């Protein structure tokens, strides 16, 4: 058998929020709605949190008294609004911590962020927003992590990638324009503001037929 155990601490939770309304009665009604929804502590621009603290009441040394609130034969009941707010707050802190850690690791790797680290922060952010990680998580899309330009005889032969469909746009800019038709040339602005003629082409990105992981291991070695 499952039991719901209750205890009460001798503290008063005092909260003050700012609410803009037409009358005191309307402001009180709005505060009640926000409390019931578990959103009164969210500290938003519309309803800023002005005070939130626990004040001791009575004799804090009195031993806690535990009582059985209810017996539960099936699933646990849903948590109340106050617990939901706490969980969302904790998830928000977790999302921030994971995001900062992800960027720190990315800097150590020379700017490469591990998507698995970012996914953990995303899951925590979903919980903080009140969304369901299971139902609201978008379908993962393929990511291009390896792309290489194959050159032979000074000429680009192909551009290959581990995920061609997810690869970024690639352009080949060739300043060796001898033999190229003038109509096919582009004016490219240089770093000093001057313009130079170049032959520009966007090559078709093909699936890799070589081991790109091996290629990048040799670069990192």
BAMI-584227 format. One line per field, with one value per residue (C-alpha): residue number from 1; residue in three letters; x, y, z. Coordinates in pm, 1 decimal, m for minus. Each point is the difference from the previous one (the first is absolute). Example, Ala and Ser with C-alpha at 12.3 -4.5 7.8 and 13.67 -1.06 7.14 Angstrom:
2
lumdo: [1  2]
fiba: [ALA  SER]
x: [1230.0  137.0]
y: [m450.0  344.0]
z: [780.0  m66.0]
end
This chain:
221
lumdo: [1  2  3  4  5  6  7  8  9  10  11  12  13  14  15  16  17  18  19  20  21  22  23  24  25  26  27  28  29  30  31  32  33  34  35  36  37  38  39  40  41  42  43  44  45  46  47  48  49  50  51  52  53  54  55  56  57  58  59  60  61  62  63  64  65  66  67  68  69  70  71  72  73  74  75  76  77  78  79  80  81  82  83  84  85  86  87  88  89  90  91  92  93  94  95  96  97  98  99  100  101  102  103  104  105  106  107  108  109  110  111  112  113  114  115  116  117  118  119  120  121  122  123  124  125  126  127  128  129  130  131  132  133  134  135  136  137  138  139  140  141  142  143  144  145  146  147  148  149  150  151  152  153  154  155  156  157  158  159  160  161  162  163  164  165  166  167  168  169  170  171  172  173  174  175  176  177  178  179  180  181  182  183  184  185  186  187  188  189  190  191  192  193  194  195  196  197  198  199  200  201  202  203  204  205  206  207  208  209  210  211  212  213  214  215  216  217  218  219  220  221]
fiba: [UNK  UNK  UNK  UNK  UNK  UNK  UNK  UNK  UNK  UNK  UNK  UNK  UNK  UNK  UNK  UNK  UNK  UNK  UNK  UNK  UNK  UNK  UNK  UNK  UNK  UNK  UNK  UNK  UNK  UNK  UNK  UNK  UNK  UNK  UNK  UNK  UNK  UNK  UNK  UNK  UNK  UNK  UNK  UNK  UNK  UNK  UNK  UNK  UNK  UNK  UNK  UNK  UNK  UNK  UNK  UNK  UNK  UNK  UNK  UNK  UNK  UNK  UNK  UNK  UNK  UNK  UNK  UNK  UNK  UNK  UNK  UNK  UNK  UNK  UNK  UNK  UNK  UNK  UNK  UNK  UNK  UNK  UNK  UNK  UNK  UNK  UNK  UNK  UNK  UNK  UNK  UNK  UNK  UNK  UNK  UNK  UNK  UNK  UNK  UNK  UNK  UNK  UNK  UNK  UNK  UNK  UNK  UNK  UNK  UNK  UNK  UNK  UNK  UNK  UNK  UNK  UNK  UNK  UNK  UNK  UNK  UNK  UNK  UNK  UNK  UNK  UNK  UNK  UNK  UNK  UNK  UNK  UNK  UNK  UNK  UNK  UNK  UNK  UNK  UNK  UNK  UNK  UNK  UNK  UNK  UNK  UNK  UNK  UNK  UNK  UNK  UNK  UNK  UNK  UNK  UNK  UNK  UNK  UNK  UNK  UNK  UNK  UNK  UNK  UNK  UNK  UNK  UNK  UNK  UNK  UNK  UNK  UNK  UNK  UNK  UNK  UNK  UNK  UNK  UNK  UNK  UNK  UNK  UNK  UNK  UNK  UNK  UNK  UNK  UNK  UNK  UNK  UNK  UNK  UNK  UNK  UNK  UNK  UNK  UNK  UNK  UNK  UNK  UNK  UNK  UNK  UNK  UNK  UNK  UNK  UNK  UNK  UNK  UNK  UNK  UNK  UNK  UNK  UNK  UNK  UNK]
x: [0.0  114.3  m44.9  9.7  175.6  m43.5  189.2  m27.1  289.7  m53.3  83.9  m192.6  73.6  m35.3  m15.2  m53.6  m56.0  m81.0  m332.3  m148.2  m381.2  m304.7  m76.8  132.9  m263.5  108.1  365.2  m81.7  m202.1  286.2  246.0  m226.1  m10.7  378.2  41.0  m234.3  195.8  333.1  122.4  m7.9  368.0  126.8  122.4  m115.1  0.8  m377.4  m1.4  337.6  90.6  68.8  42.8  26.8  119.8  m83.5  m58.4  21.8  m315.6  m27.5  240.8  228.4  127.4  m330.6  50.7  m157.6  m324.5  m57.7  m356.1  m152.2  m189.6  m131.5  44.2  70.6  m66.9  88.9  221.5  114.7  m220.6  127.4  219.4  m147.4  73.5  267.6  196.1  m37.7  145.1  294.9  71.2  m12.9  228.5  252.2  m14.0  71.5  311.3  103.4  m47.0  217.7  271.2  3.5  6.9  295.7  180.5  m69.9  153.7  298.0  70.0  m50.0  266.5  238.0  m64.6  75.4  m361.4  m156.8  m310.1  m108.7  m367.2  m56.9  98.8  m233.3  m284.0  22.5  m37.5  m292.5  m178.2  40.2  m128.7  m309.8  m72.2  51.4  m248.7  m259.7  24.2  24.0  343.4  m164.8  m274.1  157.2  347.2  47.1  109.6  380.1  129.5  324.9  300.0  297.4  317.0  251.4  46.9  301.2  105.1  175.7  260.5  207.5  234.5  m96.4  m364.6  m288.1  m122.7  m279.6  m134.4  m96.6  m173.5  m118.0  m352.4  m34.1  m362.5  89.8  322.7  35.0  17.0  345.8  147.0  328.2  162.2  272.4  210.5  184.0  m234.9  218.0  m212.8  m330.1  m271.5  m40.3  m375.4  54.5  220.2  m101.5  136.6  105.5  56.8  334.8  101.6  149.5  m317.6  132.4  m182.0  150.4  m133.0  m52.2  m172.9  m255.3  m182.9  m214.8  103.3  m236.6  66.5  33.0  m8.2  347.1  149.0  312.2  40.6  m41.0  59.1  343.8  68.7  m80.6  195.9  307.3  m64.4  m31.8  307.7]
y: [0.0  353.4  280.3  376.0  138.7  361.4  230.3  372.8  229.5  302.2  249.0  261.0  37.9  369.2  101.6  339.5  50.1  300.5  m16.2  267.6  m1.4  226.5  m44.8  m169.8  m271.1  m73.5  m12.6  m245.8  m218.9  m4.3  m93.2  m288.1  m129.7  20.9  m183.6  m279.1  m34.1  m8.3  306.4  268.3  m60.6  17.2  363.3  114.0  351.5  20.6  m142.6  73.8  m187.5  259.1  m213.7  m373.9  m130.4  m236.5  160.0  m208.2  m18.4  m127.5  m248.7  m137.2  m262.7  m188.4  m355.5  m74.0  m189.8  m237.9  m102.4  m229.3  220.3  m276.7  m357.7  m56.3  m334.4  102.3  266.5  299.3  308.5  288.5  246.9  333.0  334.0  89.5  m317.0  61.3  348.9  m136.4  m266.4  252.8  236.5  m276.6  m109.6  358.2  11.3  m337.7  119.5  305.9  m207.4  m255.6  272.5  174.8  m333.0  m82.9  326.6  m42.8  m342.1  140.4  263.1  m271.2  m190.3  305.7  104.2  m341.9  m54.4  m354.8  m31.1  m260.3  260.8  253.3  m253.9  m38.0  375.7  m6.3  m269.4  201.1  312.0  m192.7  m94.9  358.4  125.3  m253.0  m194.9  m375.3  m126.5  m307.2  167.3  337.8  m116.7  49.8  m290.4  1.9  102.1  m126.5  225.0  46.6  m28.6  m90.9  178.5  m14.5  159.9  m239.3  168.5  m157.9  188.0  327.3  m49.3  m73.6  m343.5  m35.8  101.8  m290.3  m20.1  m258.8  148.8  173.7  96.3  183.9  157.4  379.7  187.6  m16.6  231.9  m36.8  337.2  m28.1  310.2  m183.0  126.0  m63.8  m158.5  77.9  185.4  357.1  m48.4  m278.7  204.2  175.5  310.7  m93.6  274.2  m44.1  86.8  333.8  99.8  m73.7  m237.4  m295.9  m222.5  m363.8  m309.7  m116.3  m328.7  m181.6  m364.9  m289.4  m156.8  m375.4  m284.3  m87.1  m316.8  25.6  m16.8  363.0  m87.8  m128.8  319.3  221.4  m222.1  61.5  375.7  m9.3  m216.1]
z: [0.0  m74.6  250.0  m37.7  308.1  100.8  232.8  68.0  80.5  226.8  m273.0  m193.3  m369.0  m83.0  m366.0  m159.5  m372.1  m214.7  m187.3  m222.9  11.3  m11.3  369.8  316.9  m38.3  m356.0  106.7  280.1  m237.6  m250.6  277.0  98.7  m356.4  m31.3  329.8  m109.4  m324.4  184.3  m191.5  269.2  85.1  m360.6  32.2  m344.7  m142.5  44.7  352.9  162.9  315.8  271.8  310.7  58.3  334.6  283.3  337.4  315.4  206.9  357.3  152.0  m269.7  243.1  13.9  m137.0  m334.9  6.0  m288.8  m86.9  m260.9  m244.9  m224.8  m116.8  m368.8  m164.2  m356.9  m150.3  199.5  m45.5  m208.8  184.2  102.4  m161.2  256.4  m79.2  m373.4  43.6  199.3  m260.6  m282.9  190.9  68.7  m364.4  m108.5  218.8  m140.2  m358.9  63.1  168.2  m284.2  m266.7  162.6  35.5  m366.0  m119.7  233.2  m148.3  m348.0  60.6  119.3  m325.0  m211.5  m53.8  m66.3  217.8  75.7  m94.1  271.0  260.9  m160.0  m8.1  379.7  43.2  m243.1  200.4  319.9  m177.9  m111.5  360.1  113.9  m259.9  106.9  m325.6  m22.0  m107.5  m151.5  m205.5  m78.6  m99.7  m375.3  m210.8  m17.5  m340.9  m151.2  56.8  m227.2  208.8  m270.3  m335.0  m232.2  m329.4  m238.2  m224.9  m273.4  m231.1  165.4  m99.9  236.8  m94.8  255.9  339.2  225.1  338.2  248.6  m21.7  m338.8  59.6  320.5  m126.3  m7.7  m328.1  m159.1  m261.0  m187.8  m78.9  m266.0  m76.5  m278.5  m271.3  m304.4  m269.7  174.5  m188.7  133.4  29.3  252.5  236.5  320.8  172.5  354.0  257.5  175.3  356.9  m113.3  m183.9  m348.0  m233.6  m184.7  m274.3  92.9  m127.6  258.2  0.1  257.7  m32.7  56.2  338.7  m33.3  252.7  124.5  m144.3  212.3  377.3  105.0  364.4  m98.9  m198.1  299.1  237.8  m216.3  20.7  377.8  44.5]
end
